[in-house]
């Protein structure tokens, strides 16, 4: 019984933190235009093949290790081998902290482009998004516009269309050649 109360209090403190953070500017980095590093936050509950994001390496002529992916699963088994580093609801700490080594490693980096690959509002992915240091953010129309600089209208399952549209707009914005 106490665990349920504690989880609810953690969740409420996370929501409060998120609301406070959304009144501020999202963390950005001061870099010139151009994409040399990409971070991807992927909802693995609704889109399972996170490896497709490595296609950005070829598409944007990046270094092989320039794309970092972290996946969200509402529940995951620590003993299950995931090809993508994963965080979940149980990694929520107090005051919006995410207590997961993969998440902390992802957040320790800076990205030219952050891809918010999720369409459902969820406290954990939203916290990851606002904590990530990125110069430019892209995501879906179904999510509050505050999380993204570029909003794309494509189905979550249709990565090919998302990728094509993203590349088109990054070209228009002179982010890629």
C-alpha positions, 0 to 999 in steps of 0.5 A: 500500500505505501509503495502505491502512495509513494509512486503517486507522490513521485508522479505528482512531483514529476508533473509539478516539475514538468509544468514549472520547466515548461514555463522556461525556455527548453535547454538549447546548445549554442552551435552553428547550423548543421546536423552533426549529432542526433538524439532520438527519444522513441516510444517503444510501446508504439513503435518497436524498431528503434534501429531505423533511426540509425538511417540518419547516419547515412541520410545526413552523412554523420559519424557512425556514433552520431545517433543516440537512441533511447527508448521508452517502455511503460514496463520492461524486464531488466533481464530482457535483452533490448537492442536499444537502451530503455527507461520506464515509468518505474525510473521516475524519481522525486521532482522529475528526476529520471533514475536510469543510467541509460537516460542519464547518459543520454541526457549528458550529451548535446544534440543538434537535432532531437527527434521526439518520436512519440505521439502520446503525452506521457510524463516520462518521455516529456521529462526526457524531452525537456531535459535534453540539450538540443539546438533543434527539436522535431516531433509529431502534431499530436504532442504539445507544440512546446516540445518541438520546433518542427511539427510533422504530420505523419503516422507514428508507424510510418517512419519512412514518411517522417524521415522524408518530411524531416529531411525536406524541412531540414533542407529548407531550414539550411540545416542540411545540404 
